[in-house]
Amino acid sequence: MNKRKFSFWYSEKAHQRWKKTREMGMLKFILKYGILFFGIPMWLYLSGFEYFTERNRNLSFWNLLKIYSLFIPVGGIIYGFMTWHFSERRFKRHEAINT
């Protein structure tokens, strides 16, 4: 069977990095990359943006923080799950071709 070389958008380095990252498991990955590295910075950015621009005058800043606190973690979970799913699919596809 022909072995497929790595492409410019999925390098051998990325493949090896994902092989190590996937060992943490999906739940830990979602918590770390979805909530910690995506959700919290997004919450801080949007909260700061609203605080300094006051662009939405229909809701108070504190009500917006409550809304962000409810929906941004959900967005982080979705982001983490989607990232895990697509990375896993790409990894498994490359592994299957090269076995």
C-alpha positions in Angstrom: 0.0 0.0 0.0 1.2 3.5 -0.8 2.1 5.5 2.2 0.9 9.1 2.1 3.3 11.8 2.9 2.3 14.6 5.2 0.7 17.6 3.6 1.6 21.3 4.1 -1.4 21.7 6.4 -0.9 18.5 8.5 2.8 18.0 9.2 4.5 15.2 10.8 5.2 17.5 13.8 1.5 18.2 14.1 0.8 14.4 13.9 3.2 13.6 16.7 1.9 16.5 18.8 -1.6 15.2 18.5 -0.5 11.7 19.3 0.8 13.0 22.6 -2.2 15.4 23.2 -4.8 12.8 22.6 -3.5 10.7 25.5 -5.1 13.2 27.9 -8.5 12.1 26.8 -11.4 14.0 25.3 -12.9 15.3 28.6 -9.6 16.8 29.8 -8.9 18.2 26.4 -12.3 20.0 26.3 -11.8 21.4 29.8 -8.3 22.6 29.0 -8.5 23.8 25.4 -12.3 24.5 25.2 -12.9 26.2 28.5 -9.6 27.3 29.9 -7.9 28.4 26.6 -11.0 29.5 24.7 -13.9 30.2 27.0 -12.1 32.2 29.7 -10.2 34.5 27.3 -13.3 35.0 25.2 -15.3 35.9 28.4 -12.5 38.4 29.4 -12.4 40.0 25.9 -16.1 40.4 25.6 -16.6 41.7 29.1 -13.8 44.2 28.7 -15.1 45.2 25.3 -18.6 45.8 26.7 -17.2 47.6 29.8 -15.0 50.1 27.8 -17.3 50.7 24.8 -20.7 50.5 26.5 -22.2 49.7 23.1 -25.2 47.8 24.4 -27.2 50.2 26.5 -30.3 48.0 26.8 -28.6 45.8 29.3 -26.4 46.7 32.3 -22.8 45.6 32.3 -23.6 43.1 35.2 -26.5 41.5 33.3 -24.2 41.1 30.3 -21.7 39.4 32.6 -24.4 37.0 33.7 -25.3 36.2 30.1 -21.7 35.7 29.1 -21.1 33.5 32.1 -23.9 31.2 31.0 -23.3 31.0 27.2 -19.5 31.3 26.8 -18.7 28.0 28.7 -21.1 26.3 26.4 -19.4 27.8 23.4 -16.0 26.6 24.9 -17.3 23.1 25.3 -18.6 23.1 21.7 -15.2 24.5 20.5 -13.3 21.9 22.4 -15.5 19.0 21.2 -15.3 20.1 17.6 -11.5 20.6 17.8 -11.1 17.1 19.3 -13.4 15.5 16.7 -11.7 17.0 13.7 -8.2 16.4 15.0 -9.0 12.8 15.9 -10.5 12.2 12.4 -7.5 13.6 10.7 -5.1 11.6 12.9 -7.0 8.3 12.4 -7.3 8.9 8.7 -3.5 9.3 8.4 -2.9 6.3 10.6 -5.2 4.1 8.6 -3.5 5.1 5.3 0.0 4.5 6.7 -0.4 1.2 8.5 
